[in-house]
């Protein structure tokens, strides 16, 4: 399935008509604030099922080690959420710096490389399963 997905995606990318390249990069006039983007990302991650399982796992693993004392658990959550929020702000800042360098040609090249990697990994898994 992995190789098929990568192959189909690669064919779609290669068959796309060459759109006019945006040589100036992305338009930065409509960039929202860091706080708005970080809040939106944080809220989207709350509804993500995988993230929910991750946090439940963290609580179940570290809860007994914190001896279920309220102040230790509160401090643990404050540190985790602060770290998570800080990393989100860093990712937003780096993404905005990268935005000016991402032209249509660069994005298409990245998509081709990623899909080739997916095809190679899928083929590897198929051949590994056969052997």
C-alpha positions as CSV (number, residue, x, y, z in Angstrom):
1,X,0.0,0.0,0.0
2,X,2.8,2.3,0.9
3,X,4.6,1.9,-2.5
4,X,1.3,2.3,-4.3
5,X,0.4,5.5,-2.5
6,X,3.9,6.9,-3.1
7,X,3.8,5.9,-6.8
8,X,0.3,7.4,-7.4
9,X,1.3,10.6,-5.6
10,X,4.5,10.8,-7.6
11,X,2.7,10.3,-10.9
12,X,0.2,13.0,-10.0
13,X,3.0,15.5,-9.2
14,X,4.9,14.7,-12.3
15,X,1.7,15.0,-14.5
16,X,0.8,18.4,-13.1
17,X,1.1,21.2,-15.6
18,X,4.0,23.5,-14.6
19,X,2.2,26.3,-12.9
20,X,3.9,29.7,-13.1
21,X,6.6,29.8,-10.5
22,X,6.2,32.3,-7.7
23,X,9.7,33.6,-7.7
24,X,9.1,36.0,-4.9
25,X,8.0,33.2,-2.5
26,X,4.8,33.4,-0.5
27,X,2.9,36.5,0.2
28,X,3.7,37.7,3.7
29,X,1.2,40.5,4.0
30,X,-1.5,38.2,5.5
31,X,0.7,36.6,8.2
32,X,-1.2,36.2,11.5
33,X,0.5,36.8,14.8
34,X,2.6,34.2,16.6
35,X,0.2,33.9,19.5
36,X,-2.8,33.3,17.2
37,X,-1.0,30.6,15.3
38,X,0.4,28.9,18.4
39,X,-3.1,28.9,20.0
40,X,-4.6,27.5,16.9
41,X,-1.9,24.7,16.7
42,X,-2.4,23.9,20.4
43,X,-6.1,23.6,20.1
44,X,-5.8,21.5,16.9
45,X,-3.5,19.1,18.8
46,X,-5.9,18.8,21.6
47,X,-8.5,17.2,19.2
48,X,-5.9,15.0,17.6
49,X,-6.5,11.4,18.8
50,X,-2.8,10.4,18.7
51,X,-1.9,13.4,20.9
52,X,-4.7,12.5,23.3
53,X,-3.3,8.9,23.6
54,X,0.2,10.4,24.1
55,X,-0.9,12.6,26.9
56,X,-2.8,9.8,28.6
57,X,0.3,7.6,28.3
58,X,2.4,10.4,29.8
59,X,0.0,10.8,32.7
60,X,-0.2,7.1,33.4
61,X,3.6,6.8,33.3
62,X,4.6,9.8,35.3
63,X,1.6,10.0,37.6
64,X,2.7,7.3,40.0
65,X,6.2,8.6,39.9
66,X,4.9,12.0,41.1
67,X,3.2,10.2,44.0
68,X,-0.1,11.7,42.9
69,X,0.6,14.9,44.9
70,X,-1.4,17.8,43.5
71,X,1.5,20.3,43.5
72,X,3.9,18.0,41.8
73,X,1.3,17.1,39.1
74,X,0.4,20.8,38.6
75,X,4.1,21.7,38.2
76,X,4.6,18.8,35.8
77,X,1.7,20.0,33.6
78,X,2.9,23.6,33.7
79,X,6.4,22.6,32.6
80,X,5.1,20.3,29.9
81,X,2.6,22.9,28.5
82,X,5.1,25.7,28.7
83,X,7.7,23.6,26.8
84,X,5.2,22.5,24.2
85,X,4.0,26.1,23.7
86,X,7.6,27.4,23.4
87,X,8.5,24.7,20.8
88,X,5.3,25.7,18.9
89,X,6.4,29.3,18.9
90,X,9.8,28.3,17.6
91,X,8.3,26.2,14.8
92,X,6.1,29.1,13.8
93,X,9.0,31.5,13.7
94,X,11.1,29.1,11.6
95,X,8.2,28.4,9.3
96,X,7.8,32.1,8.6
97,X,11.5,32.4,7.9
98,X,11.3,29.5,5.5
99,X,8.2,30.8,3.8
100,X,10.1,33.3,1.7
101,X,12.3,30.6,0.2
102,X,9.6,28.2,-0.7
103,X,8.7,28.7,-4.4
104,X,6.5,26.4,-6.4
105,X,9.6,24.7,-7.9
106,X,11.1,24.0,-4.5
107,X,7.8,22.6,-3.1
108,X,7.4,20.4,-6.2
109,X,11.0,19.1,-5.8
110,X,10.4,18.3,-2.1
111,X,7.2,16.5,-3.0
112,X,9.0,14.4,-5.6
113,X,11.8,13.5,-3.2
114,X,9.4,12.6,-0.4
115,X,7.3,10.4,-2.7
116,X,10.3,8.7,-4.1
117,X,11.4,7.9,-0.5
118,X,7.9,6.5,0.2
119,X,8.0,4.3,-2.9
120,X,11.5,3.0,-1.9
121,X,10.4,2.3,1.6
122,X,7.2,0.6,0.4
123,X,9.2,-1.5,-2.1
124,X,11.7,-2.4,0.6
125,X,8.8,-3.6,2.9
126,X,7.3,-5.6,0.0
127,X,10.6,-7.4,-0.8
128,X,11.3,-7.9,2.9
129,X,7.8,-9.5,3.3
130,X,8.4,-11.8,0.3
131,X,11.8,-13.0,1.5
